[in-house]
Amino acid sequence: MNGMTSEFHGLPFWLLVLLILVLLCQSIFLFLDGRKRGYRYWFWSLWGLIQCPLPLLFYLIFARKIFRRTFFKG
C-alpha cells in the first residue's frame, strides 16, 4: 500500500476527486435536461458517467441542435 491514500495509479487524489465531480455534474445535467426535453435521458446520463466531454458535446449538437440554431439563423 505504498502511497495508495495520496495517489492512485500515478494520479493525485485531488485530480481523481475533480474528475469524479465533473463526470457526476455532466451526467446529472444530461439526465435532467434530457428528461425535461423528452430525449433518451438514461442513455445520455450513463454515457456522461463514462466519458467527458464527448457526451455533452454530442448531446448539444444532435439532441438539442443548439449549434445549428446559433450559427445558421437566417
C-alpha positions in Angstrom: 0.0 0.0 0.0 2.8 2.4 -0.9 1.1 5.8 -1.2 -2.4 4.4 -2.1 -4.0 7.1 0.1 -2.5 10.0 -1.8 -2.1 8.6 -5.3 -4.0 6.1 -7.5 -2.1 4.8 -10.5 0.1 7.9 -10.6 -2.8 10.4 -10.3 -3.0 12.7 -7.3 -6.1 12.2 -5.1 -7.4 15.7 -5.8 -7.4 15.1 -9.5 -9.4 11.9 -9.1 -12.0 13.8 -6.9 -12.2 16.6 -9.5 -12.7 14.1 -12.3 -15.5 12.3 -10.4 -17.2 15.6 -9.7 -17.0 16.7 -13.4 -18.4 13.3 -14.6 -21.3 13.4 -12.0 -22.2 17.0 -12.8 -22.2 16.2 -16.5 -24.3 13.1 -16.0 -26.8 14.9 -13.8 -27.2 17.7 -16.3 -27.7 15.3 -19.2 -30.3 13.3 -17.2 -32.3 16.3 -16.1 -32.2 18.2 -19.3 -32.9 15.1 -21.4 -35.9 14.1 -19.2 -37.3 17.7 -19.4 -37.0 17.7 -23.2 -38.1 14.1 -23.8 -34.8 12.7 -25.2 -33.2 9.4 -24.2 -32.1 10.7 -20.8 -30.9 7.3 -19.5 -28.6 6.8 -22.4 -27.2 10.3 -22.2 -26.7 10.2 -18.4 -25.0 6.8 -18.4 -22.7 7.8 -21.3 -22.0 11.0 -19.3 -20.7 9.0 -16.4 -18.2 7.2 -18.5 -16.6 10.0 -20.7 -16.1 13.7 -20.7 -16.7 16.0 -22.7 -17.9 14.0 -25.8 -21.4 13.1 -24.4 -22.1 16.7 -23.6 -20.9 17.9 -27.0 -22.9 15.3 -28.9 -26.0 16.0 -26.8 -25.8 19.7 -27.6 -25.2 19.0 -31.3 -27.5 16.1 -32.1 -30.2 16.2 -29.4 -30.6 19.9 -28.7 -29.3 21.1 -32.0 -28.0 24.2 -30.2 -25.2 24.9 -32.7 -27.4 24.7 -35.7 -29.8 27.3 -34.3 -27.0 29.6 -33.3 -24.9 29.6 -36.4 -27.5 29.2 -39.2 -30.0 31.9 -38.3 -31.5 33.4 -41.4 
